[in-house]
C-alpha cells in the first residue's frame, strides 16, 4: 500500500483491510488521505488521524456520523465515543445479513428507494428490518433523529 502512496495520481485510499497496523502505517506515512472503509473501525481510524470514511452504515442517520466526525476533529473524544457506541448496534444489524439487503431495507423504509435487489442478492428478512427500526428508534430517543449540531450528543456524554 505504501508503494501506491508514491504514485502521483493517487491521493487517498478507502481502507477496507481490517488491519489496524496497516491503517496506522498508512496514516503515519502521511502521503495518502485515509478513509475508513470498515464501519466498525470508523472511530479508531478517525482518532488515529484518518480523513473520513466511505461506509455503508452512514446511510442510516448520516447526521449522527457527521457529528461523530466533527467531535473527533474538535478533540471531543468523549462525545465521539458516546455516539460511536450508540451507533454500533445499528452497524452490527446492517451487516447481520448479506450486504446490501439491510441497508436497502432501511433506505426503502425512509422512502429513498425501493427494496428490490437483483439475484443472487437477497433482501433483508422482515425480522432484521424490524430490529433495525427498533435500534434506530433507540438512537433517536437518545439523540434525536437529526443530531446535526451534536448538542444532544454532547449532553449525553
Secondary structure, DSSP 8 states (H G I E B T S, - for coil): -HHHHTSTT--EEEE-S--HHHHHHHHHH-SSEEEE-SGGGHHHHHHHT--EE--GGGGSSHHHHHHHHHHHHTT-HHHHHHHHHHHHHHHHHHTSSSTTHHHHHHHHHTTSS-----TT-----HHHHHHHHHHHHHHHHHH-S--TT-HHHHHH-
